[in-house]
Amino acid sequence: GLFPYNMAPKEQKSKEAKALAAANSSKGKRKKWSKGKQKEKVNNAVLFDKGTYEKLLAEVPKYKMITPSILSDRLRINGSLARAAIQELVGKGLIRPIVQHSTQVIYTRATGA
């Protein structure tokens, strides 16, 4: 026949059993928050040592684009040191400014361009 009458009715759970099932159901699990990413501390130099300074004079004029951020990243120096370094290179005529902005000044190497 169409209707299987021989299926036993689902056994009724007691109220306690239902409460237990609800408590254990996956919905009850709270979302766990991730612990937040910890930005690793970059320990950048505050003053030039001889090696870093020579590297600055040797390599930086070869970069196509020069900003305090890039110097800080590549030479492991802090931002204010990077700005000072850039001023120095400009003074020596090794690089030239493109964008003069209050916060980020962008320079390039001193080519004929």
C-alpha positions in Angstrom: 0.0 0.0 0.0 0.9 3.6 -0.2 1.0 4.2 3.6 3.2 1.9 5.5 1.0 1.6 8.7 3.5 -0.8 10.2 6.0 1.9 11.1 6.2 2.2 14.8 5.7 5.8 16.0 8.9 7.5 17.1 9.4 6.9 20.8 8.6 10.1 22.7 11.6 11.5 24.4 11.1 12.7 27.9 11.6 16.5 28.6 15.0 15.8 30.2 16.2 13.9 27.2 15.1 16.7 24.9 16.8 19.3 26.9 20.0 17.2 26.9 19.8 16.7 23.2 19.3 20.5 22.7 22.3 21.3 24.9 24.5 18.9 23.1 23.5 19.9 19.6 26.0 21.5 17.4 24.0 24.8 17.5 24.9 25.2 21.2 28.6 25.5 20.4 29.8 29.1 20.7 32.0 30.5 18.0 35.5 30.5 19.2 37.2 33.8 18.5 40.7 33.7 17.1 43.3 35.1 19.4 44.0 38.0 17.1 47.2 38.3 15.0 50.2 39.6 16.9 52.2 42.0 14.7 55.8 40.9 15.1 58.0 43.6 16.5 60.6 44.8 13.9 63.7 45.7 15.7 65.0 48.5 13.5 68.2 50.3 14.1 68.0 53.8 15.4 71.4 54.9 14.3 73.6 53.9 11.3 76.5 51.6 11.9 79.2 51.6 9.4 78.0 48.6 7.4 74.4 49.9 7.1 75.6 53.3 6.1 77.9 51.9 3.4 75.1 49.7 2.2 72.9 52.8 2.0 75.4 54.7 -0.1 76.0 51.7 -2.3 72.6 50.2 -3.0 69.9 52.7 -2.4 70.9 55.0 -5.4 70.3 51.8 -7.6 66.6 51.5 -6.4 64.1 52.6 -8.9 61.8 54.0 -6.2 63.0 55.2 -2.8 60.7 56.0 0.1 61.3 56.1 3.9 59.2 52.9 4.1 61.3 51.0 1.6 64.6 52.0 3.3 63.2 51.1 6.7 62.2 47.7 5.3 65.3 46.9 3.4 68.0 48.3 5.7 66.2 47.6 9.0 66.4 51.2 10.1 63.6 53.2 11.7 61.5 55.7 9.8 63.1 58.9 11.0 66.5 57.5 10.2 65.3 56.6 6.7 64.1 60.2 6.2 67.4 61.5 7.4 69.2 59.1 5.0 67.1 60.3 2.1 67.9 63.9 2.8 71.6 63.0 2.9 71.4 61.2 -0.4 69.6 64.2 -2.0 72.3 66.4 -0.6 75.0 64.2 -2.2 73.0 64.4 -5.5 72.6 60.6 -5.6 68.8 60.6 -5.8 66.1 63.0 -6.8 62.6 63.7 -5.5 59.5 62.9 -7.5 56.6 63.4 -5.1 56.9 65.8 -2.2 54.2 64.9 0.2 54.0 65.8 3.9 54.1 62.3 5.1 55.7 60.1 2.3 58.2 61.6 0.0 59.0 59.5 -3.0 62.4 59.6 -4.7 64.1 57.9 -7.6 67.7 57.4 -8.6 69.5 60.3 -10.2 69.4 59.3 -13.8 69.2 61.5 -16.9 65.5 60.9 -16.9 
